C-alpha cells in the first residue's frame, strides 16, 4: 500500500511534529515502503503545497493518507478531501491537545480550539502518540471510535562512554531539555534543585537546554535562581540545534528531568532511555509508561506532598551502587529496539493493512 505523508516540515523545526515526519519518512524508506511525502517546507510555498495536496488526494486511490497536527488548517484540508475521495484511508496523527497546552502557556486562539474540537470528533481515524493522549481525547472530546496508539520513536545514539564511578564522590549531574517553559515544569525543576541542595544537602548541578518563553526568559531565570540560592549550580544553555550534541549531553548526565505539567508524549523520555540515562518524569507525560518504575526512571505525581522526597530517595539509591547505573546503561539495547523508528513505521504499516 502507498503511504502519503502530509504536514509542515521546515528545516528550522528540529523537534516536534516536523522531526517525527522526517523520522517516519526515513523509517519507511528503510522498509522499502512506497512513500509520497507532501510537505510544507522551505522548498515548497503554501500555494504549491495546497495544489499538490488537492491534486494528489483527488488522483490517488487505495492509499494510507497520514496528516500530522502542527496547526489545524492542513488537517482540515485533508478532512475536506477525505469527503470527496472515499477510496483512501485517512489518518490524523495527533501530537498534542491545543486546548490544554494553550491554557498552560496563557496564549490561546478560539479559532484553533474550534478547529481542534471539530477534527478530533470528525476525522475518520486518529493516531495518538500515547495511551494518555488517547484517554484524554476520549474524555475531552467524547470520541471512542477509531483511536489508535503508536508512540514516537528515537534513534538517538551517543559517543559518550559509560562513567563507572560512584556519584556520591562528585556532583550529581542533572539535565533538562524543556527550556524555560512553564508547561515543561521549569518552576518545579528549580524548586527540586533547591530542595535537594538546601534541605537534603545533596551536591547537584542542573544544565537546561531549550527555548525561553515570554514570561520565563533568561532574566527571569537569573532572578529565580538567586532567590532560591542556586544560581551557581543552574546553567542555562539555550536552544541547541545539534541533536548529536544533545544526545552526548544526555548520555553524560546522571539523570534527566522531565517534570512537565502536561506532555502528550515527551520524546526526551524516550531519548533518555535509549541513551541509558535514568529519567525522572511526571505522570503527566505520555511517555512515562516506558519507564520501569524505580529502575530505568521514576514517574512522580507532583501534586503529592512526597514527590520531591521520592525523587531524592530515587537519586540516593544510585549514590553508592554503580551496578544500578550500569544495568540501566546496558538495558538501553532493549529500548533502542522497542523505540526504533523502524518499529514505529512497522506499526503504521500494520495499521494501514488492517492488522491492528
BAVEXTI-151242 format. One line per 10 residues: number of its first residue (from 1); their letters; for each residue x, y, z of N, C-alpha, C. Coordinates in steps of 0.2 Angstrom, whole numbers, plus 5000, padded with zeros to 4 digits. Last residue first. Layout:
residues N
NUM	A	X,Y,Z,X,Y,Z,X,Y,Z; ...;
***
This chain:
residues 356
356	XXXXXXXXXX	4979,4980,5064,4979,4982,5071,4972,4983,5073; 4979,4977,5051,4982,4971,5056,4982,4974,5063; 4977,4985,5040,4971,4982,5044,4973,4977,5049; 4987,4991,5034,4985,4984,5031,4979,4981,5035; 4989,5002,5042,4987,5003,5035,4984,4996,5032; 4994,4995,5053,4988,4999,5054,4985,5000,5047; 5006,4991,5048,5001,4986,5050,4994,4989,5051; 5012,5003,5046,5011,4999,5040,5005,4994,5042; 5014,5008,5059,5010,5012,5054,5008,5007,5048; 5022,4998,5064,5016,4999,5067,5011,5003,5062;
346	XXXXXXXXXX	5034,5001,5056,5030,4994,5055,5023,4994,5058; 5037,5013,5062,5035,5013,5055,5031,5006,5053; 5042,5008,5074,5036,5013,5074,5033,5013,5067; 5053,5001,5070,5047,4998,5074,5041,5002,5073; 5061,5011,5065,5059,5006,5061,5053,5002,5064; 5063,5019,5075,5058,5022,5071,5056,5016,5066; 5064,5010,5091,5067,5012,5085,5061,5015,5080; 5060,5006,5103,5058,5013,5101,5061,5015,5095; 5065,4993,5105,5057,4994,5106,5055,5001,5103; 5078,4995,5102,5074,4991,5098,5067,4993,5098;
336	XXXXXXXXXX	5082,5003,5113,5084,5005,5106,5080,5001,5101; 5078,4996,5124,5074,5002,5122,5076,5004,5115; 5088,4986,5124,5081,4984,5124,5076,4990,5121; 5099,4994,5125,5098,4990,5119,5091,4988,5118; 5099,4999,5138,5097,5003,5133,5096,5000,5126; 5104,4991,5148,5097,4990,5146,5095,4994,5140; 5116,4996,5151,5116,4990,5147,5109,4989,5144; 5112,5007,5159,5116,5008,5153,5115,5002,5148; 5106,5000,5170,5102,5004,5165,5105,5006,5159; 5117,4994,5175,5112,4990,5172,5107,4994,5168;
326	XXXXXXXXXX	5125,5005,5179,5127,5001,5173,5122,4997,5171; 5117,5009,5190,5118,5014,5184,5120,5010,5178; 5119,4998,5198,5112,5000,5196,5112,5005,5190; 5132,4997,5201,5129,4992,5197,5123,4994,5194; 5136,5008,5209,5137,5008,5202,5134,5003,5198; 5129,5014,5222,5128,5007,5219,5129,5009,5211; 5129,5025,5229,5135,5021,5230,5135,5014,5226; 5118,5032,5223,5124,5036,5226,5130,5031,5226; 5106,5027,5219,5112,5027,5215,5118,5029,5217; 5097,5030,5229,5098,5023,5228,5104,5022,5223;
316	XXXXXXXXXX	5096,5044,5228,5101,5041,5233,5102,5034,5232; 5087,5046,5218,5093,5048,5217,5098,5044,5222; 5076,5041,5226,5077,5038,5220,5085,5039,5218; 5075,5050,5236,5077,5043,5238,5079,5039,5232; 5072,5062,5228,5078,5062,5232,5080,5054,5234; 5059,5058,5224,5065,5059,5219,5071,5059,5222; 5052,5058,5236,5053,5051,5232,5059,5052,5227; 5053,5071,5239,5057,5066,5243,5057,5059,5240; 5045,5077,5229,5052,5078,5230,5056,5073,5234; 5032,5070,5233,5035,5070,5226,5043,5071,5226;
306	XXXXXXXXXX	5024,5071,5244,5031,5067,5245,5035,5067,5238; 5013,5077,5241,5017,5081,5246,5024,5077,5246; 5008,5077,5224,5009,5073,5230,5014,5077,5234; 5008,5083,5212,5003,5086,5217,5004,5082,5224; 5017,5076,5204,5020,5082,5208,5015,5085,5212; 5020,5060,5204,5014,5064,5204,5016,5071,5208; 5033,5053,5194,5030,5055,5200,5024,5059,5199; 5043,5040,5188,5037,5044,5187,5034,5046,5193; 5059,5036,5186,5054,5037,5191,5049,5042,5188; 5069,5023,5178,5067,5030,5179,5062,5030,5185;
296	XXXXXXXXXX	5074,5011,5178,5076,5015,5172,5074,5022,5173; 5068,5010,5192,5073,5006,5189,5076,5011,5184; 5057,5015,5197,5062,5015,5202,5068,5011,5199; 5048,5008,5183,5047,5012,5190,5053,5010,5195; 5053,5010,5168,5052,5005,5173,5053,5008,5180; 5045,5020,5156,5049,5020,5162,5048,5014,5166; 5034,5021,5148,5040,5017,5145,5045,5016,5151; 5025,5029,5153,5023,5022,5153,5029,5018,5151; 5028,5042,5150,5030,5040,5156,5029,5032,5157; 5024,5048,5138,5029,5043,5138,5032,5040,5144;
286	XXXXXXXXXX	5015,5058,5143,5013,5052,5139,5018,5046,5139; 5016,5065,5158,5020,5064,5152,5017,5057,5149; 5011,5065,5171,5008,5069,5166,5011,5069,5159; 5019,5060,5180,5014,5055,5177,5010,5059,5172; 5036,5066,5176,5029,5066,5179,5025,5061,5176; 5053,5059,5178,5047,5062,5174,5041,5063,5179; 5069,5055,5176,5064,5057,5182,5059,5061,5178; 5078,5043,5169,5074,5048,5168,5069,5049,5174; 5095,5037,5167,5089,5037,5171,5085,5043,5170; 5101,5034,5151,5101,5039,5156,5095,5038,5160;
276	XXXXXXXXXX	5102,5026,5139,5105,5024,5146,5105,5028,5151; 5097,5031,5128,5104,5033,5129,5107,5030,5136; 5084,5027,5128,5088,5024,5123,5096,5025,5124; 5080,5035,5139,5080,5028,5140,5085,5024,5134; 5081,5048,5133,5085,5046,5139,5085,5039,5140; 5072,5047,5122,5079,5048,5121,5083,5046,5127; 5060,5046,5129,5062,5040,5125,5070,5041,5124; 5060,5058,5136,5060,5052,5140,5063,5046,5136; 5060,5067,5125,5066,5067,5129,5066,5061,5134; 5047,5067,5120,5052,5062,5117,5058,5062,5121;
266	XXXXXXXXXX	5032,5068,5125,5039,5070,5128,5044,5065,5126; 5017,5066,5125,5022,5061,5124,5029,5063,5128; 5009,5076,5130,5006,5070,5127,5011,5065,5125; 5012,5084,5145,5015,5082,5138,5012,5076,5136; 5011,5095,5158,5007,5091,5153,5011,5090,5147; 5021,5098,5166,5014,5099,5169,5009,5095,5164; 5036,5089,5166,5031,5093,5163,5024,5093,5167; 5049,5086,5170,5044,5087,5175,5038,5091,5172; 5061,5078,5167,5056,5079,5163,5049,5080,5167; 5078,5077,5169,5072,5079,5172,5067,5081,5167;
256	XXXXXXXXXX	5090,5063,5170,5087,5069,5166,5080,5070,5169; 5106,5060,5178,5098,5059,5177,5096,5065,5173; 5119,5061,5174,5117,5056,5179,5110,5054,5179; 5125,5063,5157,5122,5066,5164,5120,5060,5168; 5130,5059,5146,5135,5061,5150,5132,5063,5157; 5118,5057,5138,5122,5051,5140,5127,5053,5145; 5115,5071,5136,5111,5067,5140,5114,5061,5143; 5126,5075,5128,5125,5078,5135,5120,5074,5139; 5124,5067,5117,5130,5066,5121,5129,5069,5128; 5112,5073,5112,5112,5066,5114,5118,5064,5119;
246	XXXXXXXXXX	5116,5086,5110,5111,5085,5115,5112,5077,5117; 5125,5083,5099,5127,5086,5105,5123,5085,5111; 5115,5078,5090,5121,5074,5092,5124,5077,5099; 5108,5090,5087,5105,5084,5090,5110,5079,5093; 5110,5106,5087,5114,5100,5086,5112,5094,5090; 5103,5116,5093,5100,5113,5087,5105,5107,5084; 5098,5121,5108,5103,5118,5105,5101,5114,5099; 5093,5136,5117,5091,5131,5112,5097,5128,5108; 5102,5137,5133,5098,5139,5127,5096,5134,5122; 5108,5134,5144,5112,5134,5138,5108,5136,5132;
236	XXXXXXXXXX	5110,5139,5161,5105,5139,5155,5109,5139,5149; 5113,5130,5176,5116,5133,5170,5111,5133,5164; 5115,5131,5193,5110,5130,5187,5113,5134,5181; 5123,5134,5203,5123,5127,5201,5118,5126,5195; 5123,5147,5206,5129,5144,5205,5129,5137,5202; 5109,5149,5210,5112,5152,5204,5119,5150,5202; 5102,5146,5221,5105,5140,5217,5108,5143,5210; 5094,5153,5229,5101,5152,5231,5104,5146,5227; 5082,5158,5226,5082,5151,5229,5089,5149,5231; 5085,5170,5220,5081,5170,5226,5081,5163,5230;
226	XXXXXXXXXX	5093,5166,5210,5096,5170,5215,5092,5169,5221; 5084,5159,5202,5089,5155,5205,5093,5159,5210; 5076,5170,5198,5073,5165,5202,5078,5161,5205; 5084,5179,5191,5081,5181,5197,5079,5176,5201; 5088,5170,5180,5093,5173,5185,5090,5175,5191; 5075,5168,5175,5079,5163,5177,5084,5165,5182; 5072,5181,5170,5068,5178,5175,5071,5173,5178; 5082,5182,5160,5082,5187,5166,5078,5184,5172; 5078,5172,5151,5085,5172,5155,5085,5176,5161; 5060,5170,5154,5066,5171,5150,5073,5170,5154;
216	XXXXXXXXXX	5045,5168,5155,5050,5164,5158,5057,5164,5153; 5036,5175,5148,5036,5176,5155,5042,5172,5158; 5039,5170,5134,5038,5177,5136,5039,5179,5143; 5052,5158,5135,5046,5160,5133,5044,5167,5136; 5067,5149,5128,5063,5153,5133,5056,5154,5130; 5071,5132,5123,5069,5139,5122,5066,5142,5128; 5085,5122,5129,5078,5123,5126,5077,5130,5126; 5093,5115,5143,5093,5116,5136,5086,5117,5134; 5101,5116,5158,5095,5117,5155,5096,5119,5148; 5109,5107,5171,5110,5110,5164,5103,5110,5160;
206	XXXXXXXXXX	5112,5107,5188,5107,5107,5183,5109,5111,5176; 5120,5098,5201,5120,5103,5196,5115,5102,5191; 5122,5094,5218,5119,5093,5212,5121,5099,5207; 5124,5087,5233,5128,5091,5228,5125,5089,5221; 5112,5088,5246,5115,5084,5240,5118,5089,5235; 5105,5093,5257,5112,5094,5257,5116,5089,5252; 5092,5094,5258,5095,5087,5258,5102,5087,5258; 5089,5107,5258,5086,5103,5263,5089,5097,5264; 5097,5112,5247,5096,5116,5254,5094,5112,5259; 5097,5103,5237,5104,5106,5239,5103,5109,5246;
196	XXXXXXXXXX	5084,5098,5235,5090,5094,5235,5096,5097,5238; 5077,5111,5234,5076,5106,5239,5082,5101,5240; 5083,5117,5223,5083,5120,5229,5082,5115,5235; 5079,5107,5213,5086,5108,5214,5087,5112,5221; 5065,5109,5214,5068,5102,5216,5075,5103,5217; 5063,5122,5209,5061,5120,5216,5064,5114,5219; 5067,5120,5196,5071,5124,5200,5070,5123,5208; 5057,5111,5192,5064,5109,5192,5068,5113,5196; 5045,5119,5194,5046,5113,5198,5053,5111,5198; 5048,5129,5184,5047,5131,5191,5048,5125,5195;
186	XXXXXXXXXX	5048,5121,5172,5054,5124,5174,5054,5126,5181; 5038,5112,5166,5040,5111,5173,5046,5115,5175; 5033,5114,5153,5038,5109,5154,5041,5108,5161; 5025,5125,5155,5022,5119,5154,5027,5113,5155; 5035,5135,5155,5031,5134,5161,5028,5127,5161; 5051,5134,5149,5044,5134,5148,5040,5132,5154; 5065,5135,5147,5062,5139,5152,5054,5139,5152; 5069,5118,5142,5070,5125,5141,5067,5129,5147; 5068,5104,5143,5062,5108,5142,5063,5115,5142; 5079,5096,5145,5078,5099,5138,5072,5103,5137;
176	XXXXXXXXXX	5090,5095,5159,5083,5096,5157,5083,5099,5150; 5101,5085,5170,5099,5089,5163,5092,5089,5162; 5112,5084,5183,5105,5083,5181,5105,5087,5174; 5125,5076,5191,5124,5080,5185,5116,5078,5183; 5131,5077,5207,5126,5074,5203,5124,5078,5197; 5148,5079,5210,5142,5082,5209,5137,5078,5205; 5155,5065,5219,5156,5070,5215,5149,5074,5214; 5154,5053,5226,5160,5056,5226,5161,5062,5222; 5142,5048,5223,5142,5051,5229,5149,5055,5230; 5142,5041,5211,5141,5048,5211,5141,5051,5217;
166	XXXXXXXXXX	5155,5030,5207,5150,5031,5212,5149,5039,5212; 5158,5027,5190,5160,5029,5196,5154,5031,5201; 5159,5024,5175,5158,5019,5181,5161,5021,5187; 5152,5031,5163,5156,5033,5168,5155,5028,5174; 5151,5025,5146,5149,5025,5152,5154,5026,5158; 5155,5037,5133,5156,5031,5136,5153,5031,5143; 5147,5045,5120,5149,5046,5127,5149,5039,5130; 5141,5045,5108,5148,5043,5108,5151,5043,5115; 5125,5039,5106,5129,5044,5109,5136,5041,5108; 5109,5040,5097,5115,5037,5099,5120,5042,5102;
156	XXXXXXXXXX	5091,5039,5094,5097,5043,5097,5103,5038,5099; 5080,5036,5088,5086,5033,5086,5092,5036,5088; 5064,5034,5094,5070,5038,5095,5076,5034,5092; 5046,5037,5091,5052,5033,5092,5058,5038,5093; 5029,5039,5097,5035,5041,5094,5041,5037,5095; 5017,5025,5098,5022,5030,5101,5027,5033,5096; 5001,5024,5093,5008,5022,5090,5012,5027,5093; 4985,5019,5095,4991,5022,5099,4997,5019,5096; 4969,5025,5088,4975,5020,5089,4981,5023,5092; 4952,5025,5087,4958,5028,5090,4963,5023,5091;
146	XXXXXXXXXX	4939,5022,5082,4945,5023,5078,4950,5027,5081; 4929,5030,5095,4929,5026,5089,4936,5027,5086; 4926,5039,5105,4928,5032,5107,4930,5028,5101; 4926,5056,5110,4927,5051,5105,4929,5044,5107; 4925,5067,5119,4919,5062,5119,4920,5057,5113; 4934,5076,5121,4931,5077,5115,4925,5071,5114; 4939,5072,5134,4938,5079,5132,4934,5080,5126; 4940,5058,5134,4937,5062,5140,4935,5069,5137; 4947,5054,5122,4940,5051,5124,4937,5056,5129; 4958,5062,5124,4954,5063,5118,4947,5060,5120;
136	XXXXXXXXXX	4964,5055,5135,4962,5062,5136,4957,5064,5130; 4967,5043,5130,4962,5043,5135,4959,5051,5136; 4976,5046,5121,4970,5043,5118,4965,5044,5124; 4986,5051,5129,4983,5056,5124,4976,5053,5122; 4990,5040,5136,4987,5045,5140,4983,5050,5135; 4995,5032,5126,4989,5030,5129,4986,5036,5133; 5002,5042,5112,5002,5039,5119,4995,5037,5121; 5000,5047,5100,5006,5046,5102,5007,5042,5108; 4986,5042,5090,4988,5045,5096,4995,5043,5098; 4977,5043,5076,4983,5040,5079,4986,5044,5084;
126	XXXXXXXXXX	4961,5042,5070,4966,5046,5074,4971,5041,5077; 4950,5043,5056,4955,5038,5060,4960,5043,5064; 4941,5053,5052,4939,5046,5052,4943,5041,5056; 4937,5067,5062,4942,5064,5057,4941,5056,5058; 4928,5072,5071,4925,5071,5065,4930,5067,5060; 4934,5076,5083,4927,5072,5084,4926,5069,5077; 4945,5082,5080,4946,5077,5084,4939,5073,5085; 4940,5093,5072,4944,5087,5069,4944,5081,5073; 4933,5101,5081,4929,5098,5075,4933,5092,5073; 4942,5104,5091,4937,5100,5093,4933,5097,5087;
116	XXXXXXXXXX	4951,5111,5082,4953,5105,5086,4947,5101,5088; 4943,5122,5079,4945,5118,5073,4948,5111,5077; 4941,5128,5091,4936,5126,5087,4938,5121,5082; 4955,5132,5094,4951,5127,5099,4945,5124,5095; 4958,5140,5084,4961,5134,5084,4958,5129,5089; 4949,5151,5087,4949,5148,5080,4952,5141,5081; 4954,5156,5099,4947,5152,5099,4947,5149,5092; 4970,5153,5105,4966,5156,5099,4959,5152,5099; 4980,5158,5119,4975,5154,5116,4972,5157,5110; 4992,5158,5130,4991,5161,5124,4986,5156,5120;
106	XXXXXXXXXX	4996,5151,5142,4992,5158,5143,4991,5161,5136; 5000,5139,5143,5005,5144,5141,5002,5151,5141; 4989,5132,5147,4995,5132,5152,5000,5137,5150; 4981,5134,5137,4979,5136,5143,4985,5137,5148; 4988,5127,5127,4987,5134,5126,4985,5137,5133; 4986,5114,5131,4993,5117,5131,4993,5124,5131; 4972,5111,5130,4976,5111,5137,4982,5115,5137; 4970,5114,5117,4965,5117,5122,4969,5117,5129; 4979,5106,5110,4980,5113,5110,4976,5116,5116; 4986,5091,5113,4979,5094,5114,4980,5102,5115;
96	XXXXXXXXXX	4997,5083,5101,4995,5086,5107,4988,5089,5108; 4998,5076,5090,5004,5077,5094,5003,5081,5100; 4990,5064,5080,4989,5069,5085,4995,5070,5089; 4988,5060,5064,4992,5059,5069,4992,5065,5074; 4974,5054,5055,4977,5060,5058,4981,5058,5064; 4971,5045,5040,4973,5045,5047,4976,5052,5050; 4961,5038,5028,4964,5044,5031,4965,5043,5038; 4962,5028,5014,4961,5028,5022,4965,5034,5025; 4953,5031,4999,4959,5031,5003,4957,5030,5010; 4941,5034,4993,4944,5027,4991,4951,5027,4994;
86	XXXXXXXXXX	4933,5045,4994,4932,5040,4999,4937,5034,4998; 4936,5061,4990,4938,5054,4988,4938,5049,4994; 4928,5070,4998,4927,5070,4991,4930,5063,4988; 4932,5069,5011,4924,5068,5010,4923,5069,5002; 4945,5071,5011,4943,5064,5013,4935,5063,5011; 4946,5084,5009,4947,5080,5003,4945,5073,5005; 4943,5088,5022,4938,5090,5017,4939,5086,5011; 4954,5083,5029,4947,5081,5031,4942,5082,5025; 4964,5091,5023,4964,5084,5022,4957,5081,5023; 4960,5103,5029,4960,5102,5021,4960,5095,5020;
76	XXXXXXXXXX	4963,5100,5042,4956,5102,5040,4955,5101,5032; 4977,5098,5042,4972,5093,5044,4965,5094,5041; 4980,5112,5039,4982,5107,5035,4977,5101,5036; 4975,5119,5051,4972,5120,5044,4974,5115,5039; 4980,5117,5063,4975,5113,5061,4972,5114,5054; 4997,5114,5070,4992,5118,5067,4986,5114,5065; 5001,5101,5067,5006,5106,5068,5002,5112,5066; 4996,5084,5065,4995,5091,5068,5001,5095,5070; 4998,5076,5049,5000,5077,5056,4998,5084,5059; 4991,5063,5040,4992,5070,5041,4994,5071,5048;
66	XXXXXXXXXX	4991,5050,5029,4993,5052,5036,4995,5059,5036; 4983,5039,5019,4985,5046,5020,4985,5048,5027; 4986,5025,5011,4985,5027,5018,4987,5034,5018; 4976,5021,4996,4982,5023,4999,4980,5025,5007; 4966,5019,4986,4969,5014,4990,4975,5015,4993; 4971,5032,4974,4966,5028,4977,4970,5022,4981; 4974,5049,4969,4976,5043,4972,4970,5039,4975; 4968,5061,4965,4970,5056,4960,4971,5050,4963; 4965,5070,4975,4960,5068,4970,4961,5062,4966; 4977,5070,4982,4971,5067,4985,4965,5066,4981;
56	XXXXXXXXXX	4985,5077,4973,4986,5070,4975,4981,5067,4977; 4978,5090,4972,4979,5085,4966,4980,5078,4968; 4979,5094,4985,4972,5093,4982,4973,5088,4976; 4993,5095,4987,4988,5091,4992,4982,5089,4988; 4997,5104,4977,4999,5097,4977,4995,5092,4982; 4991,5115,4981,4989,5112,4974,4991,5105,4974; 4997,5118,4993,4990,5117,4993,4988,5113,4986; 5010,5119,4989,5008,5114,4994,5001,5113,4993; 5010,5131,4982,5012,5124,4979,5010,5118,4983; 5005,5140,4992,5001,5138,4986,5003,5132,4982;
46	XXXXXXXXXX	5016,5139,5001,5010,5137,5003,5005,5136,4997; 5031,5132,4993,5027,5138,4995,5020,5135,4997; 5044,5123,4997,5038,5122,4994,5033,5128,4997; 5056,5123,5003,5057,5122,4996,5050,5123,4993; 5053,5124,5017,5057,5129,5014,5057,5129,5006; 5037,5116,5017,5043,5117,5020,5047,5123,5016; 5025,5105,5018,5025,5112,5018,5032,5114,5021; 5025,5090,5009,5027,5094,5015,5027,5101,5013; 5021,5075,5006,5019,5081,5003,5020,5086,5009; 5029,5059,5001,5029,5065,5006,5026,5071,5002;
36	XXXXXXXXXX	5025,5044,4998,5024,5050,4994,5023,5056,5000; 5032,5028,4998,5031,5034,5001,5030,5040,4997; 5032,5011,4999,5031,5017,4994,5028,5023,4997; 5045,5004,5009,5038,5006,5008,5038,5011,5003; 5057,4999,5013,5055,4998,5006,5048,5000,5005; 5061,5002,5025,5057,4996,5025,5054,4995,5018; 5068,5013,5024,5071,5008,5026,5067,5001,5025; 5057,5022,5022,5062,5021,5016,5066,5014,5018; 5051,5023,5034,5048,5019,5029,5052,5017,5023; 5061,5030,5040,5060,5024,5043,5056,5020,5038;
26	XXXXXXXXXX	5061,5043,5034,5067,5039,5033,5066,5031,5035; 5047,5046,5037,5049,5046,5030,5056,5041,5029; 5049,5047,5051,5044,5042,5048,5046,5041,5041; 5058,5057,5053,5059,5051,5055,5055,5045,5052; 5050,5068,5048,5056,5066,5045,5058,5059,5046; 5039,5068,5057,5038,5067,5050,5044,5065,5046; 5046,5071,5069,5043,5065,5068,5041,5063,5061; 5050,5084,5066,5055,5079,5067,5052,5072,5066; 5038,5090,5065,5042,5090,5060,5047,5085,5060; 5032,5089,5079,5029,5085,5073,5034,5085,5067;
16	XXXXXXXXXX	5048,5091,5088,5040,5091,5087,5038,5087,5081; 5063,5098,5082,5059,5094,5086,5052,5094,5084; 5068,5107,5072,5072,5101,5074,5068,5096,5078; 5064,5118,5061,5060,5114,5066,5063,5107,5067; 5071,5123,5051,5072,5126,5057,5069,5122,5063; 5065,5117,5040,5072,5115,5042,5073,5117,5049; 5048,5112,5041,5053,5117,5040,5060,5115,5043; 5035,5104,5038,5042,5101,5040,5047,5106,5038; 5018,5100,5040,5023,5105,5040,5030,5102,5042; 5011,5086,5030,5012,5090,5036,5017,5096,5035;
6	XXXXXX	5008,5069,5025,5007,5076,5024,5008,5080,5031; 5011,5055,5016,5013,5058,5022,5012,5066,5021; 5004,5041,5010,5005,5048,5008,5006,5052,5015; 5009,5025,5005,5008,5030,5010,5009,5037,5008; 5002,5011,4996,5006,5018,4996,5004,5022,5002; 5004,4994,5000,5000,5000,5000,5004,5006,5000;
***
